[in-house]
């Protein structure tokens, strides 16, 4: 019986999860495959077993190239993260005609075009299901299940930290930073939460999905990205009053010659399936011409969910090797030679409805002035609401919902409003998606 060997570079949280899951299920995996899959080597600087995950010490090395250069190892699993060593490990693995599995979303979102090209040149497989949505099988769904369809749009809750915070704000009426501190204590947020709460992590994932869905080269740096720091409990209350929920969404749309790809807080209808996704869970909502609407839901991060996705890719790769069918499915679902270079639409040119929150002096004439400035930019108001009356000279929150407006005009109008003496704080606005 042929044995297919794999080696893991990186024995941290995800790496140890992969080893644990494989060791616990290796007999069942062999029964599924009909041949033996073996973990041969682990590379890690610490060179020791993890708590609850025992492997013989002679299986662990501090040198990743003992895996990359080993002629008996067929699959290299990159789980070190980052964009320097990890990139080189993957490229060198391809040069040695080894197949690769990775969960490295940051690397693929910034250097994916180069990495996929190198994989294609080497006739190698690269599995990356765990790079987006953890255990949610969104990569395979887009590449394989929907290969005969035309995907029109993707809306994704792609960051569990942000979704946890926004859920708690909505349900418990607690302050953003209070909930963030709680999330850090519970392990849902990093000590430095910047990548999560500023939308960067979600943008990494959106870059990958956009590339797969529309067959176009996409770089993370071209994706408009905003986080959730400016959302207040007041915004949650106003949104709820108008039957909306606020979520951090990654949004991709195919508009023909151009595509939309953006990450930002978004007001969505309370009755939409994405609105019910709570706490640290992720969800990807896909719309296609033939398939209609699909919702994929599950844990988007964590040791074992991510490990499950990684191990699934290892098994998938082993099947391809065993049947000598690596080229059956292109790594991105399209031949690399057929990938396009569609332009990502500038955020200023995108048209949508908007939620605007102003803090203004409570006196006659203010609303008329604001309406006039918006009118100068052909911005039509759908509704206006003010809560309470000012006391002791304090401002009052004024919220405006607009009809469809081009973002450039909205920004220009808000810059002018923000400079008026009756405006006591920088205007805040969020986009509305009510036709998902």
N, C-alpha and C positions, 0 to 999 in steps of 0.2 A: 504494500500500500504506500502510495506517495505521501510524503510529509511536506506540508508547506509551513515555513517558519516565518515568524515575525519578531521584530525587536521594537522596543519602546524607548524613545529618547524623552526623558522627563518623567520622574516618579513622584510628582506632586499630587495634588488633590485628584485631578482627573486621571492621571497615570495610574495611581494606586487603585482608583475605582475600576479602571479597565482590567487591571490584573486580578482584582478581587472577583469581578463578575466572570471573567474568563475561567479562573480556577474553579469557581463554584459550578459552572455550567459546561465545562469542556466535554463531558461525556454526551450531553444533549446536543452540543454543537457538532460533535463528530457524527452523531446519529442523523442530524440534518444534512451534513455535507457528504457523508459517505467516504470521507478521507480524513486524515489526521491534520489538525491545525495545532502548531506548537509555538509557545512563547519561548524563544531561545535566549534572548539577552535584554537587559534593561540598562540604560545609561543614565546616571544621575550623579551629581557632584558629591552628595552625601554618602553614597555607596552603602546603604543599609536598608533593611526591610522597614516598611511602615507598620504602624500599630494596626493589628488585625489583618495584615496582608503579608503573610510570610512567604519569602522565596529564598532559595539557597544563596548564600553570599557570593558564591562563584558565578552566579548568574548576573550579578550587578557589576558594572564597570563605570569608571568616571570618564571614559573616552567614547564620545558618540560615534567616532569613526570605526570603532570595533564592530558597530552595527552596520554602518553605511558601507564599509569595505568587506564585510563578511560574505563570501560567495554563496553560503548556505541560506542566508536570510533573503527572503523574497519581498517582504513588506516592511517598510520603515514607518513607524508611527511617531509623528512629531508632536510632542505635547509640552514643549518648553515655553511656548509663547514668545511674544516679542517679534521684532522685525529685522533683526540682524543675524544672530546665530541661526535662528530658525529658518530663515530664507536660504542661507548657505547650505544648511543640512539638507533641505528639500532639493535644491538644485543639484547638489553633489549626489544625492540618492538617484535622481534621474540619470545623471551621467553614468552611474554604475548599473543602469537598467533595472532599478528597483522601483517598485510601486510605493505610493505614499498615502497615508491617512493622516489627516490633521483636523484640529478644531480651531485653528488660528484665524479668526475672522478679521482681525486687524491687518494681518499680513496679506490675506487674500483680497481684501477690499482696496489695498493700496498698491499691491504688486501682483495682483491676480493675472493681469494680462500677460506679464512676463512668465509667471509660473505655469500657467496653462499652456502657453506656447512651448515652453521647455518640456513639459509632459508629453505634448503632442509629438515633438521632434524625437523623443526617446521611445515613443510608442508605449507610454506608461499610463497607468490608472492613478488618479488622485481622488480619494474619497474625502468629503468635507461636510457631511451631513450635520455634524455636531457644531459647525461654525455658525449656524443660524437656528435659533429656537430649541437648542438642547435636544431633547428626545423627540420633538415634533418632526415628522418626516416630510418637511416641506421641500427639501432639495430633490428628493426622489419623485415627489408628486409633480413638481414642475418639469423636471427632466424627462420623466418616463410616463407617468399616468396621463399627463396633459400634453404629451408630445404632438398629438394630432389636432390640438385645439389652438385657438388664438387667445392668449391672455390679454385682457383689456386693462385690468388694474389690480393692484395689491395694496391692502391696508393692513398694517401689522402693529400689534402691541408686542414689541420686541425686546423690552427691557423690564425684567421683573422688579428691580429696585424702584424704578419710577412708578410702575403700576401699583406696587405695595404702598408707596407714599400717597399717591393720588386716591387710592381706595380708602386709606385711613383718614385722609383729609375730608373726603366726602361723607364717610359714615360716622366718624367720631368727632368731627369739627375741630380737630387739633391743628396747631400751627405746623407749617412745612418743616421748619428746623427741629421742632420737638419730635416729629415723626421720623425725620432723618436720623436723629441721634438714637432713637429706639431701634430703627432698622440696622444701624451699625452694631448695636449691642447684641442683636439677634443673629447677626451674620448675613443679613440680606443686603447690606451695603458695605462697601470697602471703607477703610479708614480715610482714604482720599476718594470721595465719590464722584469726582469730576467727570470721568468717562461716562458714568451712568446718568447723572442728573442734568448734564449739559447736552445729552442726546447723542454723544459721540459713538457710544457702543451701538445704539440703534442704527446710526448712519452706516457703520461698518457692515452691519447685517443687511441693510437695505441695498447697499452697493452690490452685494453678492446676488441677492434675489433679482434685482433689476436686470443685471447682466444675463442671468439664466432665463428670465421670463421673456425678454425682448430680443435676445441674441445680439446684444450690443456691448461693446467694451465700455465699462463704467469705472471711474476712479472715485474713491471716497471724497477726495478734495473738491469735487464738483457738485457735491450734494449739499443743498442748503440745510443747515442744522441749527435747531434751537432746543433748549432744555426746559425744565419745569420750575426754575427758581422764582419766576415772577408770578406764579399762580398763588392766589390767596384763598382763604376760606370764603371771602366775599365773592370771588369769582365762582366758586363752587355753588354758593347759594343762588346767585343770579342765573347761572346755567340751569340749575335744577328748576327754578321758577318757570323757565321756558322749555322744560322737558328735554334738557340736554345733559350729557355727562362729559367731563373733560378727561381725555386720554392723551398720552404721548404716542403719536402714531408715526410710523414710517409709511410713506405714501409713494407709490409708483404708478404712473399711468402712461399708456401708449397713445400719443396724439398724432400718429402718422409719421411725419418727418422729424418730429421732436418727441422727447419723453419728459415727463415730470418725475423728479426724484427728490424727495424732501422729507425732513423729520421736524416735527414741531408739535406743541400742544394743540389739540383739536377738539372742538365741540361736536359731539355726535349725538344723534337722537337716543333717548333712553331706551327705546324699544329695539335698538339694533343689537344683534348678538355680541358685538365687541363691547358694548356698554356693560354687559354682565360679567366680563372677565375681571376677576378680583385678585387682590393681593399679589403674590409673586408669579402668578401664572402668565404665560404668553399665549398669543393667538394670532394666526395669520388668516386673513379673509381675502380670498382670491375670486375674481370675477372673470369668466371667459365666455366666448361666444357660444360654444356648445355646452359646456359644463354648467353654465349659470353661476351660482354662488356656492363657494366651498369655505367652510371654517375648519381650520386645523388648530387644535387646542392642547396645551399640556405644559409641563414644567420646562422652562426655557434655560435653566441653569442648574447647578448643583452637581455634586460628585457623581451620584449614580445615574441620574437622567442623561448627563453628558457622556458618561462612560458607556451607557447603553447604545447611544448613537455612534460612538467611535467603534465599539466592538461590532456593531452591525455593518459598518463600512469595511472593517477588516475581513469579516466573513464574506461580504459581497466581492471584495477584491480576490479573496482566495478562490471563490467559485470561478471568477474570470480566468485566473491563472490555471486552474485545474482543467478547464475546458478550452484553454488557449483562445479566449474570446474577448480579449481586452478591448478591441476596437468595436465591439457590438454597439456600445453607447458612447458617444463623445463625452468628454469630461464635463463640458458645460451644456450638453444637449444639442449643440450645434457644432459642425466642423469648425475648427479654429480659422480656417481659410474663409469661412462664410460669416464670421462675426462682423457686425457692422460698427460704425462709429457715429451713432445718432447723437445730436446735440441735446444736452439737458437744458430744458427751458429755464430762463432766468426767473428768479423768484419775483422780481418786479413786474414781470409780464403776465403772471398767473392771475386769473380772475376767480374770485370766490366771495362768499358772504363773510362778514367779519363781526366779531364781538369787540366792542371798544369800552374800556373802563377809564373814566376821567375822575380826578378829584378836583372839584371846582368850588369857588365861592358861591354861597347860596344867596343870589340876588337877582332881581329882574334883569332881563336882557342877555343873560349868559347863554341860555339855550338858543336864543335867536342868533347870537353871534356864531356859536358852534355850527348851527344849521347852515348859516350863510357860508362859512368857510368850507364845509363839506359840499355844499351846492356848487361852489366855484369849481370844484373838481368833479362835478357830475356824480357825486356820491349820494345815492338815494337811501333815506332812512326808513327802515321797516318798523322799528319800535324804539321807544325811549323809556327808561325807568329810573327813578330816583328814590332811594330809600332814606327816610328820615329827613329831619331838618337840622341845619347847622346850629351849634351852640357855642357861645364864647368865641366867635370868629373862626371856628374850625370849618374845614371844607366838608362837602358832602359827596358821596360817590354817585356818579352819573353814568349809566350804562346805555350804550346805543348798539342796536343790531342793524346792520346794513343789508341792502340787497346786493346782488353781484357787483363787484367793484374790482378794478385792476389794482394790484397792490401798490404800484408806483404812485398812483394818485392818492391812495389812502395814506401812505407814508408822508407825502408832501403836505397833505391837509393836517395830519397829526403833528408834524413839526411846527406848523404855524400855530395851531391851537396850543401846543405846549409852551410857546413863547408868549402867550397872552397873560396879562396880570391876574386874570381870574382863575387860571389853571395852576394849582398848587403842587402838582407832582407830574412826573413824566407820564404821558399817556401810555396805557398798556392795551395791546390788542391781541386777539387770538382768531384763528381761522375757523370757519364752520364748514363741516361736510355733512349735509343733510340728504344727499342723494347717493349714498354708498350702495 
